[in-house]
Amino acid sequence: MLNLNGITVRLGGRTILDRAGAAIPPGSRVGLIGRNGAGKSTLMKVMIGEIDPDEGDIDMPRTARIGYLQQEAPSGTATPLETVIAADRERSELLAESETCRDMHRLGDIHERLNAIDAYSAEARAARILVGLGFDEDMQGRPLDSYSGGWKMRVALAALLFSQPDLLLLDEPSNHLDLEATLWLENFLKSYRATLVVISHERDLLNNVVDHILHVENGRTKMYVGGYDSFERQRAEHLAQAGAARRKQEVEREKLQAFVDRWRAKASKAKQAQSRMKALEKMTPIAAALEDPSLSFEFPSSPELKPPLITLDMASVGYDERPILKRLNLRIDPDERIALLGKNGNGKTTLARLLAAQLCPMDGEMNASRKMTVGYFTQYQVEELETDATPLEHMTRQMPGEKQSKVRAQLGRFGFSGERATQRVGSLSGGERARLALALITRHAPHLLILDEPTNHLDVDTREALVQALNDYQGAVVIVSHDRHMIELVADRLVLVADGTAENFDGTLEDYTSLVLGRTPAKRAGSKDAAPPRKTSTKSQSADTRRILATLRGEVASAEKRVAALTRDIAIIDQAVLDPAISGNGAAIADLMKRRTAVEAELREAEEAWLTAEAALEDAA
């Protein structure tokens, strides 16, 4: 059992965690979630002892081995395979001791322990983990210093998984992974038997791997049973109940204040007024469930161009006269929604750069609409933002000669209104910087958006806002992402980049997941065993489909609000029944119970409508 007892952490004069607590049972799998800056990483650093809390403590077994993914990537001349194997220190120490030990009893104990920890299959186990994270046999034998930071972090993750700690702590482990490695990691964690705490914004991982959600908000923590979808339902119910209680409290406050205002000057009522003033002072306010007004994405759109926007005809593209991709035949229309699939290193970014006209074809042809404008997003743009400049200064430079009102309007579309537009970029979170980069690349209302891993550093709520904005956007979209939830909700066409080319993938994302995990044989477009190729959606069909989906989403949202409102009404009635003011008033109580019965009937109808709308949306999607 891991117990967090009243953890309070103050950094730089600001309270990050305020009496946070939780009881994590042995063997449980906990998703640690919250908005960016809520204190998730701080709480995890308290768990490993990197930060000492100002108040509170942690109880855990003294012998527990803790594994935490360090932010510093490994380096040196050792190979990935050697680095991973060396992570099991007990194995290394026992093997070294076995070479020099002369005590036969001790030697017997050593070999017994080596067998217990499966020491002799270490190399095979380490290789399997590395393969899952994208390292083929050749890559496993190269020195670490020949790899980029992202690949080194994969080695660090592999070493941590190989060491099999009793408590595994992962802070956004999929940030450096592609979709294929993310799928492998999720599958690996499903079978991990020790206690797991993972900070993640991947909805699918949180639904498929964890059995508890620990939510950090306003410095406090609350534990929920189940995955992310279950957490959302439970939290919605809690917020509805809190909203009803808050409204009841506001009514009570108004009554007390009205009495005080009316009678405080009258001597005969002074004591009663005084007692009500004390009651007002002691009444703890129930916080309202506020939506963050800065959580905003709105992509400006230009008038549609005639199709196609781009065509590739037997095109090749690469670097330094060495082609990475060949035989590219691709057409993109003004309303296409395409997701590029494939392992890191296969050429997804190279294809994206070709479509964005940052690379020219080495062979074949590429034709693009002359009037087309492109918005191309990469993580490099986030990293290259000037930390001393403000969002307003960045946007003003990109929109020279434009009125300040237009510059601020573009920033406002992405949540940088008022004073937020004049904050230094250095004080912004990673998610806020990503929003600023998106605002900058869409300042001219592009006809085509190309987004390369746009969800890195975005929390779950911000990702949902981005998905909604992309679905509202009127232009074409090409995305590279390891976030399956985003791909499923945004893309209506999958293109697989593999084996030196790019082809339509005949199947769903679920089919691709099964393919990556080895559950089904590979099927390519045009192969004998592949399903018949789907007809390319016409402009009108795609537009009609998006309108239908938008309508159905609206019906689902409306039904959800109706259910929440009726649930609040029932909570208000239940509170009214318990009101001492009507105690003994049989007629009033009977009237309330009659109203409750009617509202319950409406709630059943609303829930049925909700389920029907959800089913219709799933079928349409």
KAPEPE-V119058 format. One record per backbone hydrogen bond with DSSP energy under -0.5 kcal/mol. NH is the residue of the N-H (numbers start at 1). CO is the residue of the C=O. E is the energy in kcal/mol with one decimal. If there is no record, write none. Layout:
NH,CO,E  NH,CO,E
This chain:
2,24,-2.6  3,1,-0.6  3,59,-2.7  4,22,-3.3  5,3,-0.6  5,57,-2.8  6,4,-0.7  7,20,-3.4  8,55,-2.2  9,17,-1.8  11,14,-2.7  14,11,-1.7  16,9,-2.7  16,14,-0.7  17,9,-1.5  18,219,-2.6  19,17,-0.5  20,7,-2.8  22,4,-1.6  24,2,-3.4  24,22,-0.5  25,23,-0.7  28,25,-1.7  30,28,-0.5  30,196,-3.4  31,212,-2.9  32,30,-0.7  32,198,-2.5  33,31,-0.7  33,214,-2.1  38,35,-2.2  43,39,-2.3  44,40,-2.1  45,41,-2.2  46,42,-1.6  47,43,-1.7  48,44,-1.4  49,46,-0.8  50,45,-2.0  51,45,-1.3  53,51,-0.5  54,8,-2.3  55,8,-1.5  57,5,-1.6  59,3,-2.4  64,61,-1.4  66,64,-0.6  67,167,-3.0  69,169,-1.3  70,68,-0.8  73,71,-0.5  80,142,-0.8  81,140,-1.6  83,79,-2.5  84,80,-2.4  85,81,-2.3  86,82,-2.1  87,83,-0.6  87,84,-1.2  88,85,-1.4  89,87,-1.6  92,88,-2.0  93,89,-2.8  94,90,-2.5  95,91,-2.6  96,92,-2.1  97,93,-2.4  98,94,-2.2  99,95,-0.9  99,96,-0.6  100,96,-0.6  100,97,-1.0  101,97,-2.0  104,102,-0.8  107,103,-2.9  108,104,-2.2  109,105,-2.0  110,106,-2.5  111,107,-2.4  112,108,-2.1  113,109,-2.3  114,110,-2.6  115,111,-2.1  116,112,-1.8  117,113,-2.1  118,115,-1.2  119,114,-2.9  121,118,-1.0  122,119,-1.3  125,121,-2.4  126,122,-2.9  127,123,-2.3  128,124,-2.1  129,125,-2.0  130,126,-2.3  131,127,-2.6  132,128,-2.2  133,129,-1.4  134,131,-1.8  135,130,-2.9  136,134,-0.7  140,136,-1.9  141,137,-0.6  141,138,-1.1  142,139,-1.2  144,78,-2.3  145,76,-1.9  146,143,-1.8  147,144,-2.2  152,148,-2.1  153,149,-2.0  154,150,-1.1  155,151,-1.6  156,152,-2.2  157,153,-2.2  158,154,-2.7  159,155,-2.7  160,156,-2.0  161,157,-2.6  162,158,-2.3  163,159,-1.7  164,160,-0.6  164,161,-0.8  166,65,-1.3  167,65,-2.2  168,195,-2.9  169,67,-3.3  169,167,-0.6  170,168,-0.5  170,197,-2.5  172,170,-0.7  172,199,-2.6  175,172,-1.5  176,173,-0.5  177,174,-1.6  182,178,-2.4  183,179,-2.4  184,180,-1.9  185,181,-2.8  186,182,-2.5  187,183,-2.1  188,184,-2.5  189,185,-2.9  190,186,-1.7  191,187,-0.8  191,188,-0.8  192,189,-0.9  195,166,-1.8  196,28,-2.5  197,168,-2.8  198,30,-2.7  199,170,-3.3  200,32,-0.7  200,198,-0.6  203,201,-0.9  206,202,-2.4  207,203,-1.9  208,204,-2.5  209,205,-2.2  210,205,-0.7  211,29,-2.7  212,29,-1.7  213,224,-2.8  214,31,-2.8  215,213,-0.7  215,222,-2.7  216,33,-2.6  217,215,-0.6  217,220,-2.5  220,217,-2.1  222,215,-1.7  224,213,-3.0  226,211,-3.1  231,227,-2.1  232,228,-2.6  233,229,-1.9  234,230,-2.6  235,231,-3.0  236,232,-2.2  237,233,-2.0  238,234,-2.3  239,235,-2.9  240,236,-2.1  241,237,-2.3  242,238,-2.7  243,239,-2.5  244,240,-1.9  245,241,-2.4  246,242,-2.5  247,243,-2.2  248,244,-2.1  249,245,-2.3  250,246,-2.4  251,247,-2.0  252,248,-2.2  253,249,-2.7  254,250,-2.3  255,251,-2.1  256,252,-2.6  257,253,-3.0  258,254,-2.5  259,255,-2.1  260,256,-2.5  261,257,-2.9  262,258,-1.8  263,259,-2.5  264,260,-2.0  266,263,-1.5  267,265,-0.5  269,266,-1.2  270,266,-0.7  270,267,-0.9  273,269,-2.6  274,270,-2.6  275,271,-2.3  276,272,-1.9  277,273,-2.0  278,274,-2.0  279,275,-1.9  280,276,-2.1  281,277,-2.1  282,278,-2.0  283,279,-1.0  284,282,-0.6  287,285,-0.6  290,288,-1.3  293,291,-0.7  295,292,-1.7  296,294,-1.9  300,298,-0.6  309,332,-2.8  310,332,-1.6  311,367,-2.4  312,330,-3.1  313,365,-2.8  314,312,-0.5  315,328,-2.0  316,363,-1.9  317,325,-2.2  319,322,-1.9  322,319,-2.3  323,321,-0.6  324,317,-2.7  325,317,-2.4  326,500,-3.3  328,315,-2.3  329,327,-0.6  329,502,-0.5  330,312,-1.2  332,310,-2.7  336,333,-1.8  338,477,-3.0  339,493,-2.4  340,479,-2.7  341,339,-0.6  341,495,-3.2  346,343,-2.0  351,347,-2.4  352,348,-2.4  353,349,-2.6  354,350,-1.9  355,351,-2.4  356,352,-1.8  357,354,-1.5  358,353,-2.7  359,353,-1.2  362,316,-2.8  363,316,-0.9  365,313,-2.2  367,311,-2.5  369,309,-2.5  372,369,-1.2  375,448,-2.9  376,374,-0.6  377,375,-0.5  377,450,-3.0  381,378,-0.7  382,378,-0.8  383,379,-2.1  384,380,-1.8  385,382,-1.0  389,386,-0.8  391,423,-0.8  392,421,-2.5  394,390,-2.5  395,391,-2.6  396,392,-2.4  397,393,-1.9  398,394,-1.4  399,395,-1.3  400,397,-0.6  402,399,-1.8  407,403,-2.1  408,404,-3.0  409,405,-1.7  410,406,-1.9  411,407,-1.8  412,408,-2.7  413,409,-1.4  414,411,-1.4  415,412,-1.7  416,411,-2.3  417,415,-0.9  420,417,-1.8  421,418,-1.3  422,419,-1.6  423,420,-0.8  425,389,-2.8  426,387,-2.6  427,424,-1.7  428,425,-1.8  433,429,-2.2  434,430,-2.0  435,431,-1.9  436,432,-2.1  437,433,-2.5  438,434,-2.1  439,435,-2.1  440,436,-2.2  441,437,-2.1  442,438,-0.9  443,440,-1.1  445,442,-1.9  447,373,-1.9  448,373,-1.5  449,476,-2.7  450,375,-3.1  451,449,-0.5  451,478,-2.8  452,377,-2.4  452,450,-0.6  453,451,-0.8  453,480,-3.6  456,453,-0.8  458,455,-2.4  463,459,-2.3  464,460,-2.1  465,461,-1.9  466,462,-2.2  467,463,-2.6  468,464,-2.2  469,465,-2.1  470,466,-2.4  471,467,-2.0  472,468,-1.5  473,469,-1.4  476,447,-2.5  477,336,-2.6  478,449,-2.7  479,338,-2.7  480,451,-2.8  484,482,-1.0  487,483,-2.0  488,484,-2.9  489,485,-1.7  490,486,-2.0  491,487,-1.9  492,337,-2.3  493,337,-1.2  495,339,-2.6  496,503,-2.9  497,341,-3.1  497,495,-0.6  498,496,-0.8  498,501,-1.8  501,498,-1.5  503,496,-2.1  505,494,-2.8  506,504,-0.7  507,505,-1.5  512,508,-2.0  513,509,-2.5  514,510,-2.2  515,511,-2.1  516,512,-2.6  517,513,-2.2  518,515,-1.2  519,514,-3.1  520,514,-0.9  525,504,-0.7  527,524,-2.0  530,527,-0.7  542,538,-2.6  543,539,-2.3  544,540,-2.7  545,541,-2.6  546,542,-2.4  547,543,-2.2  548,544,-2.6  549,545,-2.7  550,546,-2.6  551,547,-2.4  552,548,-2.6  553,549,-2.7  554,550,-2.1  555,551,-2.0  556,552,-2.4  557,553,-2.7  558,554,-2.5  559,555,-2.4  560,556,-2.6  561,557,-2.3  562,558,-2.2  563,559,-2.5  564,560,-2.5  565,561,-2.7  566,562,-2.4  567,563,-2.4  568,564,-2.2  569,565,-2.2  570,566,-2.1  571,567,-2.0  572,568,-2.5  573,569,-2.3  574,570,-2.6  575,571,-2.1  576,572,-2.2  577,573,-2.3  578,574,-1.2  579,576,-1.3  582,579,-1.7  583,580,-1.1  585,582,-2.5  586,584,-1.4  589,585,-2.2  590,586,-2.6  591,587,-2.2  592,588,-2.1  593,589,-2.5  594,590,-2.1  595,591,-2.1  596,592,-2.4  597,593,-2.1  598,594,-1.8  599,595,-2.5  600,596,-2.7  601,597,-1.9  602,598,-2.0  603,599,-2.6  604,600,-2.2  605,601,-1.9  606,602,-2.7  607,603,-2.8  608,604,-2.0  609,605,-2.4  610,606,-2.4  611,607,-2.5  612,608,-2.3  613,609,-2.5  614,610,-2.7  615,611,-2.4  616,612,-2.4  617,613,-2.3  618,614,-2.5  619,615,-2.5  620,616,-2.3  621,617,-2.7
